[in-house]
Amino acid sequence: MQTKQRLLSLDVFRGMTIAGMILVNNPGDWGNVYAPLLHAKWHGCTPTDLVFPFFLFIVGVSIPLALGKRRELGHEHQAIMLKILRRVLLIFGIGLLLNLFPKFNFETVRIPGVLQRIALVYGVAAILFLKTNWKTQAWVGAGMLLVYWALMTLVPVPNGYPPNLEPETNLGAWLDYTLMPRHLWSQSKVWDPEGLLSTLPAVVSAISGVLTGLWIQQPKEHYQKLTGIFGIGTLAILLGLVWNLAFPINKALWTSSYVAYTSGIALLTLGTIYWLVDVLKYQQWTKPFVVYGTNALFVFVMSGIVAKLLYTIKVNANEQTMSLGKWIYQNGFNSWITHPMNASLAYAVANVLFFLALAYLLHWNKIFIKV
């Protein structure tokens, strides 16, 4: 495969990740969800906990492929930097608008969020790519993980607590509540899973992707690239599992062990798809994921808007008032699928298929919405 060609396996991986994100975010009934489709309650890692770090890893892989191409075409450094800044601001702003929708209550709007983290992580990783070489990026990534581990496990919390990893009393929670009271995740109000301090190790999830993208671009044989990807991926998983003994794998805290573990799995996943799609050319099955992957941000935003509308819009049925989403679930799924977990899963799958149809419509008309 020519490195200047589009990396089809990356589009497939991105599409699979977005489909997974929609699947786990939209069950018919949160009280009836299969365990692998839920986040770990605190420490630990389920398949659902892989989705977000996978996306940040993919963001990282895309950086040398996209920005490197701009440099090769002779784009001025300042113009590339301005484009990065514009993209950061747009993605962050879209995330804020999504949090504001539909009530637009600025007094309690959640400032952190998934898109906000993607924006910040992309900005830092992209600038690092432009300003440094791969060795510096690797050292910066390792340094960030070590600094975060030290901050979370060795630094006392200013409000009187010793260093700890509990949800409401750890250093990251204190920082978020101190700087953004009333603007945090509504389910906790005093800490946020996409908080400020945990964005530091999240950057490393993207840096691992940047280094992978640079490796894939090397003028090497496929087997050499795959050997490196699978070898480093396996070592990263082992590092995460060992580090877990002292600094538990935890998505909400985005611990350093979690970064190593999930980046390793991301490497193995991308390597497998790369081998099947770009090396062996088994591409017949990829179309739905490519369709998802080429309009990933738009589909994610629309899925969030639709989910909020289904929750906000109320309908009257059998002398009861309920949300439109609940009415659709009860009448379209729970009424004929006897097992409640299967009904809940079917509703989530229907969401995936609905947004796949929307993405197909855009793809068919050659509409690719990017920022």
C-alpha positions as CSV (number, residue, x, y, z in Angstrom):
1,M,0.0,0.0,0.0
2,Q,1.3,3.4,-0.9
3,T,1.5,5.6,2.2
4,K,0.0,8.5,0.4
5,Q,-3.2,6.6,-0.3
6,R,-6.1,6.8,2.1
7,L,-5.7,4.3,4.9
8,L,-8.9,2.4,4.5
9,S,-8.4,0.4,7.7
10,L,-8.4,3.6,9.7
11,D,-11.8,4.6,8.2
12,V,-13.1,1.1,9.1
13,F,-11.8,1.4,12.6
14,R,-13.3,4.9,13.0
15,G,-16.6,3.7,11.8
16,M,-16.6,0.6,14.1
17,T,-15.8,2.9,17.0
18,I,-18.6,5.4,16.2
19,A,-21.1,2.5,15.8
20,G,-19.9,1.2,19.2
21,M,-20.3,4.6,20.8
22,I,-23.9,4.9,19.5
23,L,-24.7,1.3,20.6
24,V,-23.5,1.8,24.2
25,N,-25.0,5.3,24.6
26,N,-28.5,4.4,23.5
27,P,-30.1,1.4,25.3
28,G,-33.8,1.2,25.5
29,D,-33.7,0.8,29.3
30,W,-30.6,1.6,31.4
31,G,-31.9,-0.8,34.0
32,N,-31.6,-3.7,31.5
33,V,-28.3,-3.6,29.8
34,Y,-25.8,-6.5,29.3
35,A,-22.7,-5.9,31.4
36,P,-20.2,-5.6,28.5
37,L,-22.3,-2.6,27.2
38,L,-21.9,-0.7,30.5
39,H,-18.9,1.1,31.8
40,A,-17.0,-0.4,34.7
41,K,-18.5,1.0,38.0
42,W,-15.1,2.4,38.9
43,H,-11.8,0.4,38.6
44,G,-11.7,-2.1,35.8
45,C,-12.4,-2.1,32.0
46,T,-15.3,-3.4,30.0
47,P,-15.6,-3.4,26.2
48,T,-17.6,-0.1,26.6
49,D,-14.6,1.5,28.3
50,L,-12.5,0.9,25.1
51,V,-14.7,3.1,22.9
52,F,-13.5,6.6,23.8
53,P,-9.8,5.9,24.0
54,F,-10.1,4.1,20.7
55,F,-11.5,7.3,19.2
56,L,-8.6,9.4,20.7
57,F,-6.1,6.9,19.3
58,I,-7.7,7.2,15.9
59,V,-7.6,11.0,16.2
60,G,-3.8,10.6,16.8
61,V,-3.3,8.2,13.8
62,S,-5.0,10.7,11.6
63,I,-2.7,13.6,12.5
64,P,0.4,12.6,10.7
65,L,-1.6,11.4,7.7
66,A,-3.5,14.7,7.4
67,L,-1.1,17.3,8.6
68,G,1.9,15.5,7.1
69,K,0.2,15.7,3.8
70,R,-0.3,19.4,4.2
71,R,3.4,19.9,4.9
72,E,4.3,17.8,1.8
73,L,2.1,20.0,-0.3
74,G,3.9,23.1,0.9
75,H,1.3,24.6,3.2
76,E,2.8,27.3,5.4
77,H,3.4,26.4,9.0
78,Q,1.3,29.3,10.3
79,A,-1.6,28.3,8.1
80,I,-1.5,24.8,9.5
81,M,-1.4,26.1,13.0
82,L,-4.4,28.4,12.4
83,K,-6.3,25.4,11.0
84,I,-5.5,23.4,14.1
85,L,-6.7,26.2,16.3
86,R,-9.9,26.7,14.3
87,R,-10.7,23.0,14.5
88,V,-10.1,22.9,18.3
89,L,-12.4,25.9,18.8
90,L,-15.1,24.5,16.5
91,I,-15.1,21.0,18.1
92,F,-15.0,22.5,21.6
93,G,-17.9,24.9,20.7
94,I,-20.0,22.1,19.2
95,G,-19.5,20.1,22.4
96,L,-20.7,23.1,24.5
97,L,-23.7,23.6,22.2
98,L,-24.6,19.9,22.6
99,N,-24.4,20.2,26.4
100,L,-26.6,23.3,26.2
101,F,-29.2,21.7,24.0
102,P,-32.2,21.8,24.4
103,K,-32.6,24.0,27.6
104,F,-29.7,26.4,27.0
105,N,-29.2,26.9,30.7
106,F,-25.9,28.8,30.9
107,E,-25.8,28.8,34.7
108,T,-25.4,25.1,35.0
109,V,-24.2,24.0,31.6
110,R,-21.6,21.2,31.7
111,I,-18.3,22.7,30.5
112,P,-16.3,19.4,30.1
113,G,-17.5,16.7,27.7
114,V,-16.6,14.1,25.1
115,L,-16.2,16.6,22.2
116,Q,-14.4,19.1,24.4
117,R,-11.9,16.5,25.4
118,I,-11.4,15.4,21.8
119,A,-10.8,19.1,20.9
120,L,-8.1,19.7,23.6
121,V,-6.4,16.4,23.0
122,Y,-6.3,16.9,19.2
123,G,-4.9,20.4,19.7
124,V,-2.0,19.3,21.9
125,A,-1.2,16.2,19.9
126,A,-1.3,18.1,16.6
127,I,1.0,20.8,17.8
128,L,3.4,18.2,19.3
129,F,3.5,16.5,15.9
130,L,4.3,19.8,14.1
131,K,6.9,21.0,16.6
132,T,8.8,17.8,17.6
133,N,10.0,14.5,16.3
134,W,8.7,11.1,17.2
135,K,11.3,10.5,19.9
136,T,10.3,13.7,21.7
137,Q,6.6,12.8,21.3
138,A,7.3,9.4,22.9
139,W,9.2,11.0,25.8
140,V,6.6,13.6,26.3
141,G,3.9,10.9,26.4
142,A,5.8,8.8,28.9
143,G,6.4,11.9,31.0
144,M,2.8,12.9,31.1
145,L,1.8,9.4,32.3
146,L,4.4,9.5,35.1
147,V,3.5,13.0,36.1
148,Y,-0.2,12.1,36.3
149,W,0.5,9.0,38.3
150,A,2.6,11.1,40.8
151,L,-0.1,13.8,41.1
152,M,-2.9,11.4,41.7
153,T,-1.1,9.0,44.1
154,L,1.5,11.2,45.9
155,V,0.0,14.8,46.2
156,P,-2.4,15.4,49.1
157,V,-5.7,16.9,48.1
158,P,-5.9,20.6,49.2
159,N,-9.2,20.2,51.0
160,G,-7.6,17.9,53.6
161,Y,-7.8,14.5,52.0
162,P,-4.7,12.3,51.6
163,P,-3.8,11.2,48.0
164,N,-6.7,8.9,46.9
165,L,-8.5,7.6,43.9
166,E,-12.1,7.8,45.2
167,P,-14.7,9.5,42.9
168,E,-15.4,12.6,44.9
169,T,-12.2,13.2,46.9
170,N,-9.3,12.7,44.4
171,L,-7.1,15.6,43.2
172,G,-8.8,15.7,39.8
173,A,-12.2,16.0,41.3
174,W,-11.0,18.8,43.7
175,L,-9.6,20.7,40.7
176,D,-12.8,20.4,38.6
177,Y,-15.0,21.4,41.5
178,T,-12.8,24.3,42.4
179,L,-12.6,25.8,38.9
180,M,-16.1,24.7,37.5
181,P,-18.6,24.4,40.3
182,R,-22.2,23.9,38.9
183,H,-20.7,23.2,35.5
184,L,-19.8,19.5,35.9
185,W,-21.4,16.2,35.0
186,S,-25.0,16.2,36.1
187,Q,-24.9,12.7,37.5
188,S,-22.2,13.6,40.0
189,K,-22.2,17.4,40.3
190,V,-18.8,17.4,42.2
191,W,-16.5,15.6,39.7
192,D,-16.4,15.0,35.9
193,P,-15.2,11.9,33.9
194,E,-13.9,14.4,31.3
195,G,-12.3,16.7,33.8
196,L,-9.3,18.9,33.4
197,L,-6.5,16.9,35.1
198,S,-7.4,13.6,33.4
199,T,-7.2,15.3,30.0
200,L,-3.4,15.2,30.6
201,P,-3.1,11.3,30.2
202,A,-5.9,11.4,27.6
203,V,-3.4,13.4,25.4
204,V,-1.2,10.3,25.5
205,S,-3.9,8.1,24.1
206,A,-3.7,10.4,21.0
207,I,0.1,10.5,21.1
208,S,0.2,6.7,20.9
209,G,-1.9,7.1,17.7
210,V,0.4,9.7,16.3
211,L,3.4,7.4,16.7
212,T,1.4,4.6,15.1
213,G,0.5,6.8,12.1
214,L,4.1,7.7,11.7
215,W,5.1,4.1,11.8
216,I,2.5,3.1,9.2
217,Q,3.9,5.8,6.9
218,Q,7.4,4.3,7.0
219,P,8.7,2.8,3.7
220,K,8.7,-0.7,5.1
221,E,7.1,-4.0,4.1
222,H,3.7,-4.9,5.5
223,Y,5.0,-7.7,7.7
224,Q,7.5,-5.3,9.3
225,K,4.8,-2.7,10.1
226,L,2.5,-5.4,11.5
227,T,5.3,-6.9,13.6
228,G,5.9,-3.5,15.1
229,I,2.2,-2.8,15.7
230,F,1.5,-6.2,17.3
231,G,4.7,-6.3,19.3
232,I,4.3,-2.8,20.8
233,G,0.6,-3.4,21.3
234,T,1.2,-6.5,23.3
235,L,3.9,-4.8,25.4
236,A,1.5,-1.8,26.1
237,I,-1.2,-4.2,27.3
238,L,1.3,-5.9,29.6
239,L,2.5,-2.6,30.9
240,G,-1.1,-1.5,31.6
241,L,-1.8,-4.8,33.5
242,V,1.4,-4.5,35.6
243,W,0.8,-0.8,36.3
244,N,-2.8,-1.6,37.3
245,L,-1.4,-3.3,40.4
246,A,-0.3,0.2,41.7
247,F,-2.5,2.6,39.7
248,P,-5.7,0.8,38.8
249,I,-7.1,0.8,35.3
250,N,-10.0,3.4,35.5
251,K,-11.7,5.2,32.7
252,A,-13.3,7.9,34.8
253,L,-9.9,8.9,36.1
254,W,-8.2,8.0,32.8
255,T,-5.3,6.5,34.7
256,S,-1.9,5.9,33.2
257,S,-2.4,2.1,33.3
258,Y,-5.7,2.6,31.5
259,V,-3.9,4.6,28.7
260,A,-1.3,1.9,28.3
261,Y,-3.8,-0.9,28.3
262,T,-6.4,0.6,25.9
263,S,-3.7,1.9,23.6
264,G,-2.3,-1.6,23.4
265,I,-5.7,-3.0,22.5
266,A,-6.2,-0.2,20.0
267,L,-2.9,-1.1,18.3
268,L,-3.9,-4.8,18.1
269,T,-7.3,-3.9,16.7
270,L,-6.0,-1.5,14.1
271,G,-3.2,-4.0,13.2
272,T,-5.8,-6.7,12.6
273,I,-8.0,-4.5,10.5
274,Y,-5.0,-3.2,8.6
275,W,-3.9,-6.8,7.8
276,L,-7.3,-7.8,6.6
277,V,-8.3,-4.7,4.7
278,D,-5.1,-3.1,3.4
279,V,-2.9,-6.1,3.1
280,L,-5.1,-9.1,2.3
281,K,-7.7,-6.8,0.6
282,Y,-10.7,-8.4,2.3
283,Q,-12.8,-5.3,1.8
284,Q,-16.3,-6.5,0.9
285,W,-17.5,-6.2,4.5
286,T,-16.1,-2.8,5.2
287,K,-18.7,-0.5,3.5
288,P,-21.0,0.2,6.5
289,F,-18.0,1.1,8.7
290,V,-16.4,3.2,6.0
291,V,-19.7,5.1,5.6
292,Y,-19.8,5.7,9.3
293,G,-16.1,6.6,9.5
294,T,-16.2,9.3,6.8
295,N,-18.9,11.3,8.6
296,A,-18.0,10.3,12.2
297,L,-18.2,13.7,13.9
298,F,-21.5,14.6,12.3
299,V,-23.1,11.3,13.1
300,F,-22.0,11.4,16.7
301,V,-23.4,15.0,17.2
302,M,-26.7,14.0,15.5
303,S,-27.0,10.9,17.7
304,G,-26.6,13.1,20.8
305,I,-29.2,15.6,19.5
306,V,-31.7,12.9,18.6
307,A,-31.3,11.2,22.0
308,K,-32.0,14.4,23.8
309,L,-35.0,15.2,21.7
310,L,-36.4,11.7,22.3
311,Y,-36.0,12.3,26.1
312,T,-37.4,15.8,26.0
313,I,-40.4,15.4,23.8
314,K,-43.4,14.1,25.8
315,V,-46.4,12.1,24.5
316,N,-49.6,11.1,26.1
317,A,-50.4,7.3,26.0
318,N,-52.9,5.4,28.0
319,E,-53.5,8.4,30.3
320,Q,-49.7,8.5,31.0
321,T,-47.2,11.1,30.0
322,M,-43.8,9.7,29.0
323,S,-40.9,10.7,26.8
324,L,-41.1,9.9,23.1
325,G,-38.1,7.6,23.4
326,K,-39.7,5.6,26.1
327,W,-42.9,5.3,24.1
328,I,-41.0,4.1,21.1
329,Y,-39.1,1.6,23.2
330,Q,-42.2,0.2,25.0
331,N,-44.3,0.0,21.8
332,G,-41.7,-0.8,19.2
333,F,-39.5,-3.2,21.2
334,N,-40.5,-4.1,24.7
335,S,-44.1,-5.0,23.6
336,W,-43.0,-8.0,21.6
337,I,-39.4,-8.9,22.7
338,T,-40.0,-10.9,25.9
339,H,-36.5,-10.6,27.4
340,P,-36.0,-7.0,28.7
341,M,-32.3,-7.0,28.1
342,N,-32.8,-8.2,24.5
343,A,-35.5,-5.5,24.0
344,S,-33.1,-2.8,25.3
345,L,-30.3,-4.1,23.1
346,A,-32.6,-4.2,20.0
347,Y,-33.5,-0.5,20.6
348,A,-29.8,0.3,20.7
349,V,-29.1,-1.6,17.5
350,A,-32.0,0.2,15.9
351,N,-30.3,3.5,16.7
352,V,-27.1,2.2,15.1
353,L,-29.0,1.3,12.0
354,F,-30.9,4.6,11.9
355,F,-27.7,6.6,11.9
356,L,-26.1,4.2,9.5
357,A,-28.9,5.0,7.1
358,L,-28.3,8.8,7.6
359,A,-24.6,8.3,7.0
360,Y,-25.4,6.3,3.8
361,L,-27.6,9.2,2.6
362,L,-24.7,11.6,3.0
363,H,-22.2,9.2,1.5
364,W,-24.4,8.5,-1.5
365,N,-24.6,12.2,-2.2
366,K,-20.8,12.6,-1.6
367,I,-21.4,14.9,1.4
368,F,-18.6,14.7,3.9
369,I,-19.1,17.1,6.8
370,K,-15.8,18.0,8.5
371,V,-14.5,20.8,10.7
